[in-house]
Amino acid sequence: MKLTTWISGLLLFVVSIGVAIAFSHFTTSYSPLAADGGYSRTLSAAAAAVKFPSNYRQQFVHYATVDCPNSGVVRQMYIDRPSLERLKASEAVSNGAVIVMETYSVRRGDGNRLVPTQLNNLFVREKRQGWNISNSGGWQSTWYSPSGSLVSDSQSSCIGCHIQVRDRDYLFTLPALQMAVRTGQTQYQQTEFGTSVCR
Ligand code: HEC
């Protein structure tokens, strides 16, 4: 084979790889639904993730504590106060609501209760018109570390499980939230679900 033929063959090969990479980038950024099995998408830079609610300890209301005895985890749920106030007049959670779930490792306390020791994760969901995420009931999900760094803003795993409770506005603890609004008391319960759910 002549050297020039060989070099032009090589060039053609390199160019076609380049085109293939550019094309796959183009198609994944324009059809993100496909990668997520049709549920949703990983957030693009254009749709910012739910912000880390750095003030939730002061400004949110702790409405429920859920023990997960099988996995040795306690989960604590908080909602922003204006959304809690609006629930006094309406059973439905309003747009703008932000719910934070903390998850803790535990030690065994008196009776059956678990005592939180170390905070490990913050799971945040915000309800808003215009997120445009399918099967999420208007909620967007984000997972943060306790220090506020983003762990994941992929929507699909969160939606895949929360869709089971679409009749409760996609919130597992909606009944506890409504009871907390009626009574003014933080609700306590054990998880309705098996080991794998809690971390
Ligand atoms: C395998 C199922 C499953 C997956 C996956 C899951 N959750 Fe949940 N989530 C639950 C359950 C169950 C509860 C209620 C607490 C309990 O029983 O432990 C809950 C509760 C919550 C709550 C409190 C409000 C509510 O719905 O009760 C938030 C906030 C939350 N999850 C966020 C997330 C985020 C963010 C993700 C994805 C990173 C996620 N969840 C993924 C099962 C799941």
py3Dmol code that shows the C-alpha trace and the ligand (Angstrom):
import py3Dmol

protein = """\
ATOM      1  CA  MET A   1       0.000   0.000   0.000  1.00  0.00           C
ATOM      2  CA  LYS A   2       1.309   3.441  -0.922  1.00  0.00           C
ATOM      3  CA  LEU A   3       2.141   5.669   1.999  1.00  0.00           C
ATOM      4  CA  THR A   4      -0.256   8.422   0.794  1.00  0.00           C
ATOM      5  CA  THR A   5      -3.149   5.943   0.512  1.00  0.00           C
ATOM      6  CA  TRP A   6      -2.398   4.716   4.004  1.00  0.00           C
ATOM      7  CA  ILE A   7      -2.290   8.246   5.435  1.00  0.00           C
ATOM      8  CA  SER A   8      -5.534   9.301   3.751  1.00  0.00           C
ATOM      9  CA  GLY A   9      -7.170   6.088   5.047  1.00  0.00           C
ATOM     10  CA  LEU A  10      -6.001   6.956   8.550  1.00  0.00           C
ATOM     11  CA  LEU A  11      -7.264  10.529   8.201  1.00  0.00           C
ATOM     12  CA  LEU A  12     -10.672   9.310   7.048  1.00  0.00           C
ATOM     13  CA  PHE A  13     -10.829   6.989  10.060  1.00  0.00           C
ATOM     14  CA  VAL A  14      -9.938   9.772  12.536  1.00  0.00           C
ATOM     15  CA  VAL A  15     -12.474  12.145  10.973  1.00  0.00           C
ATOM     16  CA  SER A  16     -15.269   9.582  11.113  1.00  0.00           C
ATOM     17  CA  ILE A  17     -14.557   8.885  14.800  1.00  0.00           C
ATOM     18  CA  GLY A  18     -14.744  12.652  15.402  1.00  0.00           C
ATOM     19  CA  VAL A  19     -18.073  12.887  13.590  1.00  0.00           C
ATOM     20  CA  ALA A  20     -19.429   9.901  15.528  1.00  0.00           C
ATOM     21  CA  ILE A  21     -18.463  11.472  18.880  1.00  0.00           C
ATOM     22  CA  ALA A  22     -19.954  14.834  17.890  1.00  0.00           C
ATOM     23  CA  PHE A  23     -23.129  13.114  16.706  1.00  0.00           C
ATOM     24  CA  SER A  24     -23.585  11.058  19.858  1.00  0.00           C
ATOM     25  CA  HIS A  25     -23.073  14.177  21.977  1.00  0.00           C
ATOM     26  CA  PHE A  26     -25.677  15.966  19.889  1.00  0.00           C
ATOM     27  CA  THR A  27     -28.227  13.184  20.183  1.00  0.00           C
ATOM     28  CA  THR A  28     -27.765  12.579  23.934  1.00  0.00           C
ATOM     29  CA  SER A  29     -28.086  16.240  24.802  1.00  0.00           C
ATOM     30  CA  TYR A  30     -31.187  16.560  22.646  1.00  0.00           C
ATOM     31  CA  SER A  31     -32.936  13.328  23.590  1.00  0.00           C
ATOM     32  CA  PRO A  32     -32.176  12.841  27.281  1.00  0.00           C
ATOM     33  CA  LEU A  33     -35.426  10.924  27.774  1.00  0.00           C
ATOM     34  CA  ALA A  34     -34.046   7.879  26.032  1.00  0.00           C
ATOM     35  CA  ALA A  35     -31.191   7.377  28.488  1.00  0.00           C
ATOM     36  CA  ASP A  36     -33.544   7.394  31.463  1.00  0.00           C
ATOM     37  CA  GLY A  37     -35.962   4.787  30.181  1.00  0.00           C
ATOM     38  CA  GLY A  38     -38.524   7.445  29.391  1.00  0.00           C
ATOM     39  CA  TYR A  39     -39.119   8.479  32.989  1.00  0.00           C
ATOM     40  CA  SER A  40     -37.297  11.737  33.093  1.00  0.00           C
ATOM     41  CA  ARG A  41     -33.876  13.124  32.522  1.00  0.00           C
ATOM     42  CA  THR A  42     -30.682  14.110  34.154  1.00  0.00           C
ATOM     43  CA  LEU A  43     -30.854  17.839  34.627  1.00  0.00           C
ATOM     44  CA  SER A  44     -29.153  19.974  32.055  1.00  0.00           C
ATOM     45  CA  ALA A  45     -27.344  23.161  32.978  1.00  0.00           C
ATOM     46  CA  ALA A  46     -30.403  25.082  31.769  1.00  0.00           C
ATOM     47  CA  ALA A  47     -32.689  23.563  34.421  1.00  0.00           C
ATOM     48  CA  ALA A  48     -30.874  24.175  37.684  1.00  0.00           C
ATOM     49  CA  ALA A  49     -31.222  21.560  40.400  1.00  0.00           C
ATOM     50  CA  VAL A  50     -33.305  22.241  43.488  1.00  0.00           C
ATOM     51  CA  LYS A  51     -31.188  24.547  45.611  1.00  0.00           C
ATOM     52  CA  PHE A  52     -29.642  23.310  48.837  1.00  0.00           C
ATOM     53  CA  PRO A  53     -31.975  24.741  51.503  1.00  0.00           C
ATOM     54  CA  SER A  54     -29.203  25.827  53.864  1.00  0.00           C
ATOM     55  CA  ASN A  55     -31.658  27.430  56.318  1.00  0.00           C
ATOM     56  CA  TYR A  56     -34.051  24.495  56.699  1.00  0.00           C
ATOM     57  CA  ARG A  57     -33.132  23.821  60.343  1.00  0.00           C
ATOM     58  CA  GLN A  58     -34.269  27.335  61.333  1.00  0.00           C
ATOM     59  CA  GLN A  59     -37.052  27.986  58.861  1.00  0.00           C
ATOM     60  CA  PHE A  60     -38.659  24.628  58.127  1.00  0.00           C
ATOM     61  CA  VAL A  61     -41.014  22.605  60.304  1.00  0.00           C
ATOM     62  CA  HIS A  62     -40.077  19.077  61.358  1.00  0.00           C
ATOM     63  CA  TYR A  63     -43.291  17.176  60.580  1.00  0.00           C
ATOM     64  CA  ALA A  64     -42.285  13.502  60.753  1.00  0.00           C
ATOM     65  CA  THR A  65     -39.699  11.048  62.036  1.00  0.00           C
ATOM     66  CA  VAL A  66     -39.613   7.630  60.379  1.00  0.00           C
ATOM     67  CA  ASP A  67     -37.637   4.749  61.905  1.00  0.00           C
ATOM     68  CA  CYS A  68     -36.271   2.058  59.581  1.00  0.00           C
ATOM     69  CA  PRO A  69     -35.370  -0.643  62.138  1.00  0.00           C
ATOM     70  CA  ASN A  70     -34.264  -3.234  59.583  1.00  0.00           C
ATOM     71  CA  SER A  71     -31.630  -1.010  58.051  1.00  0.00           C
ATOM     72  CA  GLY A  72     -30.718   0.957  61.198  1.00  0.00           C
ATOM     73  CA  VAL A  73     -31.661   4.341  59.739  1.00  0.00           C
ATOM     74  CA  VAL A  74     -33.806   7.215  60.987  1.00  0.00           C
ATOM     75  CA  ARG A  75     -35.349   9.650  58.528  1.00  0.00           C
ATOM     76  CA  GLN A  76     -36.573  13.100  59.533  1.00  0.00           C
ATOM     77  CA  MET A  77     -38.853  15.156  57.295  1.00  0.00           C
ATOM     78  CA  TYR A  78     -39.159  18.948  57.170  1.00  0.00           C
ATOM     79  CA  ILE A  79     -41.399  21.252  55.103  1.00  0.00           C
ATOM     80  CA  ASP A  80     -41.085  24.993  54.538  1.00  0.00           C
ATOM     81  CA  ARG A  81     -43.388  26.934  56.850  1.00  0.00           C
ATOM     82  CA  PRO A  82     -45.492  28.841  54.253  1.00  0.00           C
ATOM     83  CA  SER A  83     -46.421  25.524  52.565  1.00  0.00           C
ATOM     84  CA  LEU A  84     -47.318  24.033  55.942  1.00  0.00           C
ATOM     85  CA  GLU A  85     -49.534  27.050  56.669  1.00  0.00           C
ATOM     86  CA  ARG A  86     -51.274  26.673  53.294  1.00  0.00           C
ATOM     87  CA  LEU A  87     -52.079  23.051  54.148  1.00  0.00           C
ATOM     88  CA  LYS A  88     -54.355  24.321  56.933  1.00  0.00           C
ATOM     89  CA  ALA A  89     -56.759  25.518  54.235  1.00  0.00           C
ATOM     90  CA  SER A  90     -56.202  22.839  51.601  1.00  0.00           C
ATOM     91  CA  GLU A  91     -55.451  19.103  51.612  1.00  0.00           C
ATOM     92  CA  ALA A  92     -53.178  19.469  48.567  1.00  0.00           C
ATOM     93  CA  VAL A  93     -49.549  20.513  48.776  1.00  0.00           C
ATOM     94  CA  SER A  94     -49.061  23.797  46.922  1.00  0.00           C
ATOM     95  CA  ASN A  95     -46.565  24.682  44.246  1.00  0.00           C
ATOM     96  CA  GLY A  96     -43.419  26.119  45.800  1.00  0.00           C
ATOM     97  CA  ALA A  97     -43.340  23.491  48.562  1.00  0.00           C
ATOM     98  CA  VAL A  98     -39.890  22.210  49.558  1.00  0.00           C
ATOM     99  CA  ILE A  99     -39.524  19.014  51.575  1.00  0.00           C
ATOM    100  CA  VAL A 100     -36.222  17.917  53.092  1.00  0.00           C
ATOM    101  CA  MET A 101     -35.555  14.403  54.357  1.00  0.00           C
ATOM    102  CA  GLU A 102     -32.492  13.859  56.564  1.00  0.00           C
ATOM    103  CA  THR A 103     -31.184  10.348  57.006  1.00  0.00           C
ATOM    104  CA  TYR A 104     -29.182   9.333  60.084  1.00  0.00           C
ATOM    105  CA  SER A 105     -27.322   6.294  61.278  1.00  0.00           C
ATOM    106  CA  VAL A 106     -28.570   5.244  64.710  1.00  0.00           C
ATOM    107  CA  ARG A 107     -28.027   3.548  68.021  1.00  0.00           C
ATOM    108  CA  ARG A 108     -30.774   1.520  69.674  1.00  0.00           C
ATOM    109  CA  GLY A 109     -32.622   3.552  72.284  1.00  0.00           C
ATOM    110  CA  ASP A 110     -35.173   2.658  74.958  1.00  0.00           C
ATOM    111  CA  GLY A 111     -38.146   0.624  73.816  1.00  0.00           C
ATOM    112  CA  ASN A 112     -38.334   0.247  70.057  1.00  0.00           C
ATOM    113  CA  ARG A 113     -37.162   3.744  69.182  1.00  0.00           C
ATOM    114  CA  LEU A 114     -33.947   4.466  67.295  1.00  0.00           C
ATOM    115  CA  VAL A 115     -31.710   7.352  68.364  1.00  0.00           C
ATOM    116  CA  PRO A 116     -30.095   9.331  65.525  1.00  0.00           C
ATOM    117  CA  THR A 117     -26.307   9.583  65.741  1.00  0.00           C
ATOM    118  CA  GLN A 118     -24.792  10.822  62.501  1.00  0.00           C
ATOM    119  CA  LEU A 119     -26.426  12.778  59.663  1.00  0.00           C
ATOM    120  CA  ASN A 120     -25.553  11.112  56.350  1.00  0.00           C
ATOM    121  CA  ASN A 121     -27.741  12.455  53.530  1.00  0.00           C
ATOM    122  CA  LEU A 122     -30.235  15.133  52.617  1.00  0.00           C
ATOM    123  CA  PHE A 123     -32.911  14.269  50.073  1.00  0.00           C
ATOM    124  CA  VAL A 124     -34.780  17.321  48.821  1.00  0.00           C
ATOM    125  CA  ARG A 125     -37.908  17.596  46.699  1.00  0.00           C
ATOM    126  CA  GLU A 126     -39.449  20.813  45.427  1.00  0.00           C
ATOM    127  CA  LYS A 127     -42.860  21.127  43.767  1.00  0.00           C
ATOM    128  CA  ARG A 128     -43.150  23.689  41.033  1.00  0.00           C
ATOM    129  CA  GLN A 129     -45.024  24.332  37.821  1.00  0.00           C
ATOM    130  CA  GLY A 130     -42.748  24.185  34.839  1.00  0.00           C
ATOM    131  CA  TRP A 131     -40.127  21.656  35.939  1.00  0.00           C
ATOM    132  CA  ASN A 132     -41.458  19.600  33.068  1.00  0.00           C
ATOM    133  CA  ILE A 133     -40.332  16.249  34.468  1.00  0.00           C
ATOM    134  CA  SER A 134     -42.666  13.429  33.514  1.00  0.00           C
ATOM    135  CA  ASN A 135     -44.247  11.138  36.121  1.00  0.00           C
ATOM    136  CA  SER A 136     -43.015  13.245  39.011  1.00  0.00           C
ATOM    137  CA  GLY A 137     -46.256  15.009  39.965  1.00  0.00           C
ATOM    138  CA  GLY A 138     -44.476  18.351  39.584  1.00  0.00           C
ATOM    139  CA  TRP A 139     -41.679  17.430  42.025  1.00  0.00           C
ATOM    140  CA  GLN A 140     -37.997  17.725  41.290  1.00  0.00           C
ATOM    141  CA  SER A 141     -35.566  15.680  43.372  1.00  0.00           C
ATOM    142  CA  THR A 142     -32.006  16.310  44.474  1.00  0.00           C
ATOM    143  CA  TRP A 143     -29.664  14.436  46.770  1.00  0.00           C
ATOM    144  CA  TYR A 144     -27.135  16.425  48.803  1.00  0.00           C
ATOM    145  CA  SER A 145     -24.466  15.594  51.342  1.00  0.00           C
ATOM    146  CA  PRO A 146     -24.961  17.232  54.775  1.00  0.00           C
ATOM    147  CA  SER A 147     -22.378  19.887  53.870  1.00  0.00           C
ATOM    148  CA  GLY A 148     -24.436  20.880  50.828  1.00  0.00           C
ATOM    149  CA  SER A 149     -22.456  19.300  48.009  1.00  0.00           C
ATOM    150  CA  LEU A 150     -24.508  17.744  45.242  1.00  0.00           C
ATOM    151  CA  VAL A 151     -24.508  13.933  45.277  1.00  0.00           C
ATOM    152  CA  SER A 152     -26.998  13.395  42.439  1.00  0.00           C
ATOM    153  CA  ASP A 153     -29.676  15.257  40.533  1.00  0.00           C
ATOM    154  CA  SER A 154     -30.720  12.274  38.460  1.00  0.00           C
ATOM    155  CA  GLN A 155     -34.506  12.055  38.612  1.00  0.00           C
ATOM    156  CA  SER A 156     -35.162   8.508  37.461  1.00  0.00           C
ATOM    157  CA  SER A 157     -34.460   6.469  40.616  1.00  0.00           C
ATOM    158  CA  CYS A 158     -36.410   8.877  42.826  1.00  0.00           C
ATOM    159  CA  ILE A 159     -39.375   8.884  40.439  1.00  0.00           C
ATOM    160  CA  GLY A 160     -39.215   5.105  39.960  1.00  0.00           C
ATOM    161  CA  CYS A 161     -40.043   4.620  43.641  1.00  0.00           C
ATOM    162  CA  HIS A 162     -42.130   7.701  44.486  1.00  0.00           C
ATOM    163  CA  ILE A 163     -44.484   6.939  41.596  1.00  0.00           C
ATOM    164  CA  GLN A 164     -45.885   4.158  43.814  1.00  0.00           C
ATOM    165  CA  VAL A 165     -47.556   6.851  45.893  1.00  0.00           C
ATOM    166  CA  ARG A 166     -48.895   9.025  43.069  1.00  0.00           C
ATOM    167  CA  ASP A 167     -52.280   8.937  44.810  1.00  0.00           C
ATOM    168  CA  ARG A 168     -50.620  10.736  47.776  1.00  0.00           C
ATOM    169  CA  ASP A 169     -49.126  13.492  45.648  1.00  0.00           C
ATOM    170  CA  TYR A 170     -45.984  11.332  45.217  1.00  0.00           C
ATOM    171  CA  LEU A 171     -45.206  11.763  48.944  1.00  0.00           C
ATOM    172  CA  PHE A 172     -44.904   8.671  51.111  1.00  0.00           C
ATOM    173  CA  THR A 173     -45.468  10.720  54.265  1.00  0.00           C
ATOM    174  CA  LEU A 174     -48.415  12.843  53.051  1.00  0.00           C
ATOM    175  CA  PRO A 175     -50.749  11.329  55.717  1.00  0.00           C
ATOM    176  CA  ALA A 176     -48.208  12.167  58.447  1.00  0.00           C
ATOM    177  CA  LEU A 177     -47.836  15.688  57.033  1.00  0.00           C
ATOM    178  CA  GLN A 178     -51.612  16.232  57.072  1.00  0.00           C
ATOM    179  CA  MET A 179     -51.826  14.878  60.626  1.00  0.00           C
ATOM    180  CA  ALA A 180     -48.976  17.177  61.728  1.00  0.00           C
ATOM    181  CA  VAL A 181     -50.876  20.136  60.243  1.00  0.00           C
ATOM    182  CA  ARG A 182     -54.068  19.141  62.126  1.00  0.00           C
ATOM    183  CA  THR A 183     -52.392  18.445  65.465  1.00  0.00           C
ATOM    184  CA  GLY A 184     -49.342  20.727  65.441  1.00  0.00           C
ATOM    185  CA  GLN A 185     -47.268  17.690  66.503  1.00  0.00           C
ATOM    186  CA  THR A 186     -44.329  16.005  64.766  1.00  0.00           C
ATOM    187  CA  GLN A 187     -45.550  12.565  63.711  1.00  0.00           C
ATOM    188  CA  TYR A 188     -43.640   9.360  64.461  1.00  0.00           C
ATOM    189  CA  GLN A 189     -43.921   6.138  62.464  1.00  0.00           C
ATOM    190  CA  GLN A 190     -41.970   3.126  61.289  1.00  0.00           C
ATOM    191  CA  THR A 191     -41.298   2.792  57.569  1.00  0.00           C
ATOM    192  CA  GLU A 192     -44.021   1.030  55.608  1.00  0.00           C
ATOM    193  CA  PHE A 193     -41.321  -0.406  53.380  1.00  0.00           C
ATOM    194  CA  GLY A 194     -38.565  -3.029  53.503  1.00  0.00           C
ATOM    195  CA  THR A 195     -34.859  -2.747  54.211  1.00  0.00           C
ATOM    196  CA  SER A 196     -33.614  -1.694  50.804  1.00  0.00           C
ATOM    197  CA  VAL A 197     -35.514   1.577  50.759  1.00  0.00           C
ATOM    198  CA  CYS A 198     -33.646   3.301  53.601  1.00  0.00           C
ATOM    199  CA  ARG A 199     -30.118   4.585  53.558  1.00  0.00           C
TER     200      ARG A 199
END
"""
ligand_1 = """\
43
HEC
C -36.774 2.534 46.796
C -37.736 3.596 47.041
C -37.285 5.038 47.133
C -36.397 5.709 46.345
C -35.537 5.164 45.216
C -36.390 7.075 46.798
N -37.268 7.240 47.838
Fe -37.695 8.965 48.789
N -38.861 7.948 50.112
C -39.132 6.602 50.064
C -39.955 6.239 51.198
C -40.496 4.838 51.497
C -40.150 7.406 51.941
C -40.913 7.580 53.267
C -40.022 7.324 54.446
C -39.866 5.868 54.794
O -40.866 5.133 54.891
O -38.716 5.464 54.988
C -39.477 8.473 51.197
C -39.513 9.809 51.565
C -38.892 10.816 50.883
C -38.997 12.217 51.222
C -39.913 12.804 52.284
C -41.291 13.082 51.639
C -42.064 11.793 51.346
O -42.218 11.456 50.161
O -42.493 11.140 52.305
C -38.177 12.888 50.368
C -37.944 14.395 50.329
C -37.573 11.917 49.491
N -38.030 10.675 49.817
C -36.680 12.229 48.487
C -36.125 11.278 47.628
C -35.120 11.596 46.626
C -34.538 12.977 46.374
C -34.821 10.430 45.988
C -33.837 10.191 44.861
C -32.472 10.635 45.077
C -35.631 9.392 46.618
N -36.407 9.945 47.593
C -35.613 8.077 46.236
C -38.739 5.730 49.088
C -37.820 6.014 48.088
"""
view = py3Dmol.view(width=600, height=400)
view.addModel(protein, "pdb")
view.setStyle({"model": 0}, {"cartoon": {"style": "trace"}})
view.addModel(ligand_1, "xyz")
view.setStyle({"model": 1}, {"stick": {}})
view.zoomTo()
view.show()
